[in-house]
Amino acid sequence: MDETNTYKDLFRLDGRRALIIGAGGIGSEAALALAAHGAQITCADRDPSVAESTAAAVNGESLALDITNPEAVRQAAEDLPDMDVVVLTAAMNVRKRILDYSPEEFDRVVNLNLKGTFAVIKYFGEQMVNREKGSVIVFSSIRDQVVEPGQSVYAATKAGAVQLVKTAAVEFGEVGVRVNAISPGIVETALTDQIKSDPEWYRAYATKNALGRWSVPSELAGAVVYLASDAASYVTGTTLRVDGGWTSVDGRFTPPTES
């Protein structure tokens, strides 16, 4: 075997089919990156126009899919049994303190972020296990590890999603199916519009991480390609942090140091 050629093609995805669930923002960039490496793309979103727009950009296919409906997810997996890669980015947040949270808001966040994640892993994972190959990539968040006021339910769902990923990795791994999570830091997406609209809040987040700035969706795409490809053939059950060093920094204060 020519090792030079093997390594040159390590990230290629030619002939593989990838499903992006949550096709806007980060999902759109993931679709573009996977397509650039040779994958055939199907885009799914609760908003059909979002799925169609991203699919058009990658010469792919689209479908409307609401992952809060387990039966819809089961049917989608049955209709798309040959997916080699499934990327789940869909999520929501209600930023309220625990004492202000309503049961209805709790259910909305949990139904999408946790119950929806379970349905995707269960039904698409079943197809991959039957074929004895595949890679599932679930987007988590820095909130799976660190929190702040107003993040209780969102953080709980993201920590729960990571535990689902780990368990699925263990249960599916013996037949060669890999399951991993990506944990972004603060990203310029529609989900963070509330923060971006407050200049002080925006600056505070920018200075919290080691790189001193927000990220953009395209900066998450490389992690997706990596976990989808043979470059990560021995990587499963892990959480890949793409957070600008956020979870490495202890607070926002920079203390004086002695020379």
C-alpha positions in Angstrom: 0.0 0.0 0.0 1.3 3.5 -0.9 1.1 5.3 2.4 1.5 8.7 0.8 -1.7 8.2 -1.2 -3.5 6.7 1.7 -2.8 9.7 3.9 -3.6 12.1 1.1 -7.1 10.6 0.8 -7.6 10.2 4.6 -10.4 12.8 4.7 -12.1 11.9 1.4 -15.7 10.9 1.6 -16.3 9.9 -2.0 -19.2 7.5 -2.4 -20.6 8.1 1.1 -24.0 9.5 1.9 -24.4 12.1 4.6 -27.6 13.4 6.3 -27.5 16.8 7.9 -30.4 17.3 10.4 -30.7 21.0 11.1 -29.6 22.4 7.8 -29.2 26.1 8.6 -26.2 27.8 10.2 -23.6 25.2 11.3 -25.5 22.5 9.5 -25.2 24.4 6.2 -21.5 24.8 6.6 -21.2 21.1 7.5 -23.1 20.2 4.4 -20.7 22.3 2.2 -17.6 20.9 3.8 -18.8 17.2 3.5 -19.8 17.8 -0.1 -16.4 19.4 -0.8 -14.8 16.1 0.4 -16.9 14.0 -1.9 -20.0 13.1 0.1 -23.5 13.0 -1.3 -25.7 15.2 0.9 -29.3 15.0 2.1 -30.5 18.0 4.1 -33.3 17.8 6.7 -34.9 20.6 8.6 -38.2 21.4 10.3 -38.3 24.3 7.9 -38.5 22.8 4.3 -37.2 26.0 2.8 -34.0 25.8 4.9 -33.4 22.2 3.9 -34.0 23.0 0.2 -31.7 26.0 0.2 -28.8 24.1 1.7 -29.5 21.1 -0.5 -29.4 23.3 -3.6 -26.0 24.7 -2.6 -24.5 21.2 -2.5 -26.5 19.6 -5.3 -28.1 17.4 -2.8 -31.6 16.3 -1.7 -33.9 17.7 1.0 -36.7 16.7 3.3 -38.8 18.2 6.0 -38.2 16.6 9.3 -39.3 17.5 12.8 -37.2 15.4 15.2 -39.6 16.1 18.1 -41.8 13.6 16.4 -40.2 10.1 17.0 -42.4 8.5 14.3 -41.3 11.0 11.7 -37.6 10.2 12.6 -38.3 6.4 12.4 -39.9 6.9 9.0 -37.0 9.0 7.8 -34.5 6.4 8.9 -36.5 3.7 7.1 -36.6 5.8 4.0 -32.9 6.6 4.2 -31.4 3.3 5.2 -28.0 3.8 3.5 -26.7 6.9 5.3 -23.0 6.6 6.1 -22.9 9.8 8.1 -25.6 11.5 10.2 -24.9 15.0 11.6 -27.4 16.4 14.1 -27.2 20.2 14.8 -30.8 21.0 15.6 -31.3 22.6 19.0 -33.1 25.3 20.9 -32.7 27.3 24.1 -34.9 29.3 26.5 -32.7 31.5 28.5 -34.4 31.8 31.9 -33.5 31.2 35.5 -34.9 28.1 37.1 -37.5 30.0 39.2 -38.9 31.6 36.1 -39.0 28.5 33.9 -42.4 27.1 33.0 -43.1 23.4 32.6 -44.1 24.1 29.0 -40.7 25.7 28.2 -39.0 22.8 29.9 -40.8 20.4 27.7 -40.0 22.3 24.5 -36.3 22.4 25.1 -36.1 18.7 26.3 -38.3 17.5 23.5 -36.0 18.9 20.8 -32.5 18.7 22.4 -32.7 15.5 24.3 -35.7 13.4 23.1 -35.0 14.4 19.5 -31.3 13.4 19.9 -32.4 10.0 21.3 -34.7 9.4 18.4 -32.0 10.3 15.8 -29.4 8.0 17.5 -31.9 5.2 18.0 -33.5 5.0 14.5 -30.6 6.1 12.3 -28.2 4.1 14.6 -30.3 1.0 14.0 -29.9 1.3 10.2 -26.1 1.7 10.7 -25.9 -1.2 13.1 -27.7 -3.4 10.5 -25.2 -2.4 7.9 -22.3 -2.6 10.4 -20.8 0.8 9.5 -21.5 4.5 9.9 -20.7 7.7 11.9 -23.2 9.7 13.9 -22.1 13.2 14.9 -24.2 15.0 17.5 -23.7 18.7 18.3 -23.5 19.5 21.9 -22.2 22.7 23.5 -19.8 24.0 26.1 -22.9 24.0 28.3 -22.5 20.2 28.6 -19.6 21.0 31.0 -19.9 24.6 32.2 -23.0 26.7 33.0 -24.1 30.2 33.8 -27.4 31.6 35.1 -30.3 31.0 32.7 -28.8 27.9 31.1 -30.2 25.2 33.3 -32.4 23.1 31.0 -30.3 23.7 27.9 -27.2 22.6 29.8 -29.0 19.6 31.2 -30.1 18.5 27.7 -26.6 19.0 26.2 -25.0 17.0 29.1 -27.6 14.3 28.5 -26.9 14.3 24.8 -23.2 13.6 25.5 -24.2 10.7 27.7 -26.4 9.3 25.0 -23.5 9.6 22.6 -21.2 7.7 24.9 -23.7 4.9 25.5 -24.5 4.6 21.8 -20.7 4.4 21.1 -20.4 1.5 23.5 -23.5 -0.3 22.2 -22.8 0.2 18.5 -19.1 0.0 18.5 -18.8 -3.8 18.4 -20.1 -3.7 14.8 -18.0 -0.7 13.7 -20.5 2.1 14.1 -18.9 5.3 15.6 -20.9 7.9 17.6 -19.3 11.2 18.7 -20.2 14.7 19.8 -18.9 18.1 18.9 -19.0 20.8 21.6 -18.8 24.3 20.1 -18.1 27.4 22.1 -19.9 30.7 21.2 -20.9 30.8 17.6 -22.4 33.5 15.4 -25.8 31.8 14.7 -29.5 32.5 15.0 -29.4 30.7 18.4 -27.2 33.5 19.8 -29.1 36.5 18.4 -30.2 37.5 22.0 -26.5 37.7 23.0 -25.3 39.5 19.9 -27.9 42.2 20.4 -26.4 43.2 23.7 -22.9 44.8 23.1 -21.7 44.3 26.7 -22.9 40.6 26.7 -21.3 40.1 23.3 -17.9 41.5 24.4 -18.0 39.5 27.6 -18.4 36.3 25.7 -15.7 37.2 23.2 -13.2 37.8 25.9 -14.1 34.6 27.9 -12.3 32.2 25.7 -8.5 31.8 25.0 -8.7 33.2 21.4 -10.7 36.3 22.5 -13.4 36.2 19.8 -16.5 34.5 18.7 -16.4 31.7 16.1 -18.4 31.5 12.9 -20.2 28.3 11.6 -17.5 27.5 9.1 -15.0 26.9 11.9 -17.0 23.9 13.0 -17.0 22.3 9.6 -13.5 20.7 9.9 -14.5 18.8 13.0 -17.5 17.4 11.2 -15.3 16.2 8.2 -12.8 14.7 10.6 -15.3 12.7 12.6 -17.1 11.6 9.4 -13.9 10.4 7.7 -11.5 7.5 8.0 -9.1 10.0 9.7 -11.2 9.3 12.8 -11.6 5.6 12.3 -10.6 4.8 15.9 -12.5 7.7 17.5 -15.8 7.0 19.2 -17.6 8.0 22.3 -15.7 11.3 22.5 -16.6 14.9 22.7 -14.5 17.1 20.4 -14.4 20.6 21.8 -14.2 23.4 19.3 -14.6 26.2 21.8 -11.7 28.6 21.3 -10.3 27.4 24.7 -13.5 28.5 26.6 -13.5 25.4 28.9 -9.7 25.8 29.5 -10.0 29.3 31.0 -10.7 29.9 34.7 -12.8 33.0 34.8 -12.5 36.3 33.0 -10.0 38.0 35.2 -6.3 38.0 34.1 -4.3 38.2 37.3 -0.9 40.0 37.5 2.1 37.7 37.3 5.6 38.1 38.6 8.6 38.2 36.2 
